[in-house]
Amino acid sequence: MRTIFHIDVNSAYLAWEATHRLENGDPVDLRLIPSVVGGDPKTRRGIVLAKSIPTKPYGIQTGEALNKAYAKCPILTIVRPSYGLYMKCSNAMKSILEEYSESVQRFSVDEFFVEFTNYSNLYGDTLTLAHTIKDRIRDELGFTVNVGISSNKLLAKVASDFQKPDRVHTLYPQEIAEKMWPLPVEDLFMVGRATGPKLNALGIYTIGDLAKTDRDLIRYTLKSPGIMVWEFANGIEDSALKGDVYTTVKGIGNSTTVPFDVTTAEEAHMVLLSLTEMVSMRLREETLMAGLVSVSIRSATLESLSHQQKLFNYTDHTPQIFEVVKRLFNEAWAHTPIRHLGVRVSQLAPKNFYQYSFFDQDNFEKGRLLDQTVDELRRRFGHSTIQRACFIHSGLKSISGGVSEVDYPMMASIL
């Protein structure tokens, strides 16, 4: 039988922010006060990406708007996300895991699968090993994790989501009926907001209900994904560990709902420039370059449209990306009032995947050095430390909140 661990950081972004601040002399542990990570602390724009346990009595939810979270808890501490820091913490955890196994898969920035099937003679009891790894991460890196143990990746992932924080749980096939089947069907991996109501309409409310329902009925109701979720409900999953999923990012985007109607191209360009700065910074943090740029627009009457263009050369240079963004917007906009704008890059390639022309090498390298300098200043001293002159007297603020997202390949299995 295989032995798979799923290691999941408890409230990852918040834990990493708290650990970093404590190491740098901050007397307050964000994990012990009502606090969230996400968006801009001053304008309270953006969404909650992570929350501390003390926010629970206030009913704050991951993914809700910051202004709503603050209305629920006026003493809430809001922290701007720092993605460069999160990757450093993720990599530090990965280094520890690789000391124990050669089979390590980063499933997301805060989740790893580790296989120990061929190491049973070396480590012996798996529970003892799981506690050793969990405690090492806590003691050496300063944040806690949950470890789920099972015979496949699906069940290990479900197990790690049991009681938190700083726990080890098992979910072997013989434990499914007791530990997994009583859970709400929405807790099952790959059962999302659209799938849950469809299952509820069939009288399926728990994972056990789904597991015991006729497979053909589920396939008829959910089409091809129906077989997959029915198998997951029965603990059936046998995928192998793969390479670092995090390095196969498909796209990076940032969008924002503007608190007023944008009615001129100049206003829209400034919002788009701010979004482009954030997207380009994320590209550079991930050491990736983009080959496709897209712009999305939603009008005040909720009509949506988008426009995209493939680039002649891959790039991570903010001005180059913004020139394309501005042109796409100008071509797509119907001159109706705008309330939502978004910028997204995709068709990503590793850094230095740039084909120089004879004329642009010096200018491109100088521009990239300037981008890197601005990135470092903002990481160290905050996004508002250095701003473009066009924002100073515009009445608009550079947008560092909004809804940021990184897309990964769609999963036909747990990968």
N, C-alpha and C positions, 0 to 999 in steps of 0.2 A: 504494500500500500504506500502511496506517495505521502510525503509530509511537506505541507506548504504553510508558511507563515504569511500573514498580511499585517504589516506594521503601518499604523495610521496615527499621525500626530494629532494630539488633542488641541482643538481650536488653534490650528497651525499659525495663521497670520498673527493672531493676538499673542500666542505664546512666544513666537519669535521676536515680535516687537518688545514684549515685556522682558525677555531674556537680554536682548541687546541693550535696552535702556538701563537695566540693573547693572550690567557689566560696565556701563559708562557713567555710573554714579547716581542714577536717578533713584531716589528713595522710595518711589511708589511702584508697586507691582501691579501692572494693568490687570492681571488675572484676578486680583482680590477686590477690585472696585468695578462698578458698572462702566464698562468701556466697550468700544467697538472699533474695528478697523474698516476704513472705507471712505473714499471721497475727501472733501475739503472740510477741515474742522471749522474754518471761519464762516463759510457760506452755507455749510451743512448740505451741500449738494453731493449726490452720488448715492450709493447703496451700501448696506451693511454686508461686508465680506466675511467678517468673523466677529464673535461676541464672547464676552466673559460670562462665567457662570452667574455672577451677581446680577446680570441683566434679566435673568429668568423671571423673577417676580413682576417685572414690568411688561412682560409679554413681547419683548423685542425679538424679531425673527430675522434670520439670515436672508438677505435678498430684498428686504424692505427699504424704502427711501429713508435717508438719514434724517430728514426733517420730521418724518413721522416717528422715528425712533427717539429723537430728542423731545418731541412733544410728550411721549410716554414717560420719559425720564429726563427731567431738566438738569440733573446733575451728571448726565452722561459725558464721559470723556471720549472724544472722537480722535482717532489717529489716522493720518494719511498712510496708505500702503506704500511699502518700499520693496519692489519686486527683486531688486538686486540682492538685498539682504536675505530674502526668502530662498533664493537659489543657493546662496552660500550655506544656509542652514540645512537645506535639503542635501547638498553635496557632502556636508560633514556627516550627516546621518548615513548616507550611502557608503561612505568610507568605512564606517564601523561595521555595517552589514557585510561588506565585502571581505572583512576579516574572518567571517564565519562560513561563507559560501561563495562559490563562483557563479551561482545561479541567482542573480539579483535583477529584478525588473522594476524600474521606476514607473509606477502606474499614473501618478500625477506628482505635482511638486511636493505633496505631503503624504504620499502613499507608496509603499513598496511591497512587492511580493518577493519572498525568498524561499528557495526550495532546499530541503535537507534530506531528500529521499536517499541519497547515496552517502549520507554522513552519520547514519544511526550508530555505527560502531565507534565513531569518533566522539560523539557528544552524549550518547546515551539517552537519558530521559528528556523528552521534548519540552515538558513543562518547565523543568529547571533551566533549560537553555533559553526558553522564551523570557523567563524572569531575568536571567543574566543580561540578555540583550536590552530589555526594557530598562533595567536599572542602570546599565552603562550609559544609555542615551540620556537618561535623567541626570545622572551624576556628572557626566563629562560635558554635555551640551546644554544642560539647564532647562530642558523642556520635557514633557511627558508624552508617552505614546500608549496606544492600546495594541495588543498583539492578539490576532485571531489565528487559531491552529486548526487545520483540517487536512483532508486528503485531496482537495482540489481548491482552485483559486476562488471560486464562487463562495463556497462554504466558509473559507478562511476570512473572506471579506465580510460576510454576514456576521461572523463571530466577533470580529474586531469592533463591530458597531454596538455590541451589547454594552452593559453598564460601563460608564466612563467616570473619571479619567484614570490613567495609570494602572490598567488592568490587563490580565491575560485570560482569554476565554477559548474553549474548544467547541467545535461543532462538527463532530464526526457523523457519518451517515446514520449510525444507530441513535444519534441524539436529535435528528431532524424533527421527529414528531413532537418531542418535548420542548425543544428550544426555539425552533424556527416556525413551525406551523401555526402557533397561536398569534404570530405577529400580523399586523395589518398588511393586506396585500400590497399597499403602496410602498411598504418597506422593502419589497423585493427588488433586487437589481434589475434595471431595464423596464420596470413598471412606472411610467411617468404620469404627468397630469392628465394626459389624454387617455391613457390606457386604464387607469384606475376607475374612472366613472363607467367605462364600458363593462368592466368586470363586475362592478357593484350592481349594474343593471341586470346581471345574470344571477344575482344573489351571492356573489363571491366577495367576501369581505376580509378574509384572512388568507395567508399563504397556504394554509392547510385546505381551505375551501378550493383554492385553485388546483392544488395537487390532486385532489380527489375528483375533480370535474373531468368529464369525458374529454380526452385530448382532441378529438375531431371537432367538438363544439367550440373549444378555444381557438382552434385553427380557423374555423368558419367565421368566428367573431372578430379575431384580430389579424386574420390573413397570415402571411408568412412569419411575422414575429410571434404568433401564438404558440407555435411549437417550442420556440426558444424559452418563453417565459414559463410554459408548462413544465419543461424539463428543469428549469431553474428551481421551480417550486418543489420539485422532487429531488433536488440536490444533484442533478445530472449535469456535469460539466467536466471536460477533460483537456482543456487547452494547455499548451506548454508555455513556460515563461519565455517572453520575447525580449528584444532589446529595449533600450530606454525609450518608453513611449513619449516622454516629455520632449525628446529631441525631434519628434515627428510632428511638431506643431503645424497645423494646416493654415491658420490665419490668426492675425492679431487685429483687434479693432477697439475703437472707443467711440461712444456716442453720448449725447446729452439732450435733455429737454430744456429748452430755453424758457426762462420765466416771463418772457414777453414775446409778442409777435415780431419776428425778424422780417422786415419789409424791403430792405435794400441789399444789394449785392455786397456793398462794403461791410455791413454788419455781419452778413453770412460768411464772408471771407475771413473775418477775424475769429469767429467761432470755429470755423474749419481749420484755421491755422493753429489754434490752441489744441484741437483734437489731434491734428497731424503731429504736433510736437510730442504728445504723449505716446502716440502709436510708434513714432520713429524712435523714441527713447526705449520703448519696450523691445523693438527690433534689435537695437544695439545691445541691450542687456542680455538678450537671448543669443547674441552673436549670429544673427540671421540677416538676410537681405531679401527684399521683396521683388517679385516679378509682375505683380498685378495689383492695381489700386482701384478701389470702388468707393463711391459716395452714396449715402442714402439721405433722403429728404422726406419729412412728413409735414404736411401743411397743417394749418390751424383747424381745418375741417377733417383732419385725420386721413387724408389721401396720401399714399406712400408711393415713392418711386426711387429707383436707383440707377446708377450709371457706372460702368467700369471700363478700364483700359489696361491692356498689357503693355509693359514697359519695354523699351528698346534694350536697356541694360538693367540688371539687378542693382538695387541700391538700398541703403539705409540712411541716406542723407536727407535731412528734413526739408531743405529748400527744393530739392529735386522732386520729392514726393508731393510737396504742397503745390508746385506748379501744375502737376497733373490733377490734383484734387480740385484746384480752382477752375481749371479748364472743364473738368467733368461737371462741376456744379453749374457753370455758366451755360453749358450745353443742355443740361437737364431741367433747370429751374423754369417754371411757368409763370414766375413773378406773382405768385400767390403768397400770402403771409405764411411764415414758417415757424413751427414750434419745436421741431426735433431734427437734429443733424447727426450724421455718423460718418466716420472714416474707417475703412478696413483695408488691410493689405493681405495678400495671399500669394500662392505659388512661391513659397519661401525656399531659400537655398542657403547653405553655410556662408559665413562671412568670407569676404575676399573673392566672392564669385562675381567679380565686376570685370567687364571687358572694357578697357580704356580705349578711347579714341586718341588720335595723335595730339589733339589740342587740349584735352580736358584733364589730364592726369594731375598736374600741379594744383589746379583749382579744386578738383575733387578731394585730393588728400588734405588740402588746407581746410576745406569745409568740414571734412570728417573730424579733423583734430579740434575744430571749434565746437562741433556737436558734442564730442567726448568731454571737453572742458565744461560746457554748460551742464551736461548730465551729471558730472561729478559735483559741481557746485550745488545743484538742486538736491542731489542725494544727501549731501552733508548738511546743508543749511535750510532746506525746504524749497518747494517749487517756486515760491514767490520771491526768492532771493535775487533771481535774475530774470527779467522779462523783456520782451521785445518792445521797442519804443512805441509801436502802434497801439499798444494797450493802455498806455499811461493816461492819455486824455480822452480815451474813447468812450468811457462810461461802461465798458465791458471789462471783465476780469479774464485772465488766462485760466482756462478750464483744466483743473487737475482731477476733478471728480468724474461725474458721468458714469456710464456703465462700461467698464472695461471688460474685455473678454479675450480668451485665447482658445482657439478651436483645435480639437484633436480629432483624429479619424473616427468616424462612426464605428460603433462596436457591434459586430454581428454575433460575437461571443464576448466573454469577459476579457479577451485578449491575453 
